[in-house]
Amino acid sequence: MDFELTEAQAALRQMLREFALAEIAPHAQEFDRAEQFPLDIIRRLGELGVMGLPFPEACGGLGAGDLAMALAIEELARVDASVAITVAASVSLAGWPVFSFGTEAQRQRWLAPLARGETLGAFASTEPGCGSDVRGISTTARLADGAWTLNGTKAFITNAGTGLSAFTIVTALTGEQRGQREISTLIVPAGTPGFQPARPYRKIGWRASDTRELSFVECHVPEEALLGPRGAGVRQFLATLDGGRVGVAALSVGLAQGCLDLAREYALQRTAFGQSIAHYQAVQFKLADMATQVEAARLLAYRAAWRKEHSLPYTLEASMAKLFASEVAVKAADEALQIFGGYGYIEESPIARFYRDARILTIGEGTSEIQRTVIARQMGLPA
């Protein structure tokens, strides 16, 4: 399948590439070092319409589609994965569920401001004792007197504690159906009494993104906070995760491309034994392999985004893209650091940040092991 970009998509990619290089790249090292959330940059990306790319105009978006969103995430990750994951998580993990499962009132209240870039959203399913196994969650929500009362803890949640955070989508155990645990999703506004984001984690990578543990203690939200039908939480979680994996695949491609860009430039400049190290076959082969793998990952990511945009099944494609692209990103970061040598191992070099940022990609949105399991099931292999 040919993924030749339209003029609008090519223009979007060029605009974001220029923005990322001019406005994000000069500050990325300092944001990382200070573990500082890049609030002004996220606001400016919102003003550019990036948060609303895949959503229709009626919901405050631009209606540009999911492939355009993947292009945007890729270009941002090419210089700073923390900025890219902030955008990707808000759009795919928070905005998309509201668009897909929410009422018109919920879309206008929560999605429209997000799509206009005025707010951020979060999705909270992972808990200290369970991640991909959503059926194993322990957070509860009890309905009584027209309100839900939430109690529990969520872990590793992105975007729930920033100055732009407006709401968090929470998966919770709401009862039983025919002897099975009933999981539902609820929209919890920021600042709701009983909803407490903890201090940000200190992470080895993605240091400028907001990642926290969340606690819910007798947290009350109205009955209409329910997102979609009661008991549909598992289905909604899995569908949301498919979209999130497309975003992480695009982010992985961008990070890997950034590593390739840096390694190629360094190889052309660094001299050893009287010539640039780019003359040596050992370095050329590393760069050639990196370029080939990045392009293959890019095509997988674009295919998954294209299928999502055209309302085609994409669970298999999303897992393939996420699995391959994330592992390519980790390898690209490793090879780039090898090419940089000692200079790649010091924090003054951007490759050190890329190296740290890459490692989470094979874990978040389902580990590589989970992706292989999903792919196997999609192939019809026994559970």
C-alpha positions, 0 to 999 in steps of 0.5 A: 500500500502506497502512503504517499502523503497529500499536500496537506499532510506534507505541509503539516509535517513540514510545519511541525518539523520546523516548529520542533527544531526551532521551538522545542529542540533548543529547550529539550535538554533543559526540560529533561534536566530540570524534570520540567513540564513544558507547559508553554510549548504544549499550549502553543501546540494546542494553538496550532491545532495539533490536539484536534487533528483527528477530531471533527470540526463539530468537536472542536477539531480539524478533521485531518485524520489519524494519519495526520496525527501520527505524522505530528507525533512522529515529528515531535518525538524526533526532537523530544519524546516527552512532548510527544507522549504528552500530546499522544496520551491526551489525544488518543487515551483521553480524547478518543474515548470521549469521542467514541463512547461519550454522549454529545454533552460529554463531547462538548464539555470535555472533548471540544476544549481538549481538541482546541488545545485548551486542556489536557486529559488523562486515562487511568487504568493501570494500577500498582498490581495490574497493567494490561490485565484490566479485569484485575483492577481493584478500584471500585465505583459504587452508584447510590443516590445519583452519584458514583463513589470511587475508591482505589489507586492508579499508577503510571498515569500521564497528564493528570497533574499538569496546569492544563489537566481537566479530566481523567477517564478512570476504569473501575469495578462497578459490580458483577454481571452473571458472575463476572466482574463488571468494569465501567469507565467514568470521567472524573474532573480535575479537582474533584474532592477525593481525587488526589494526584501524587507527586510526579514520579522520578523517571529515567526517561520522559522526564519532562512528561507528567506521570503520577500515581492517582488516589481516589478516596470517597471520590464522588462524581455524578451518575452522568459521569459514566462513559458509555454503557455500564459494564463496557469498560473492558471493551472500551479499554481494549479499543482505546489501547489499540489507538494508543499503540498507534500513537506509541508506534509513531512516537517510536518512529520519530525517536528512532529517526531522531537517533539516526539523524544525530548519529549520521551527523556525528559520523560525518563530523567525527574524525579518527585515523585521519578521516571521518568515521562515516568512511568506515564500513562498520559505521556505514552498516550501522547507519544503513541498518538503522535507516532500513529499520526506521523506514519499515517501522514507519510504514507499519505505523502509517498503515495502522493509522490509515486503517484506523482513519478509514474505520477498518479493523486495526488491532493486529496492525496496531500491535505489529506497529507498536511491537516493531517500532518500539524495539527499533527505537530501542535498538536505534538509540543503542546503536547511535550511542555506540557511534557517539562513543564516550560523548554519547554517554554523557548527559550533555549529549542529546543521544543520552536523553534519547537512549533513556527515553527509548526504553519505556517504549517496549513497556508502555501501552502493553509490553512487547510480550503482550504485543506478541500475545495479541498478534498470536491471538489475531492469527488464530493461535490458541489462547 
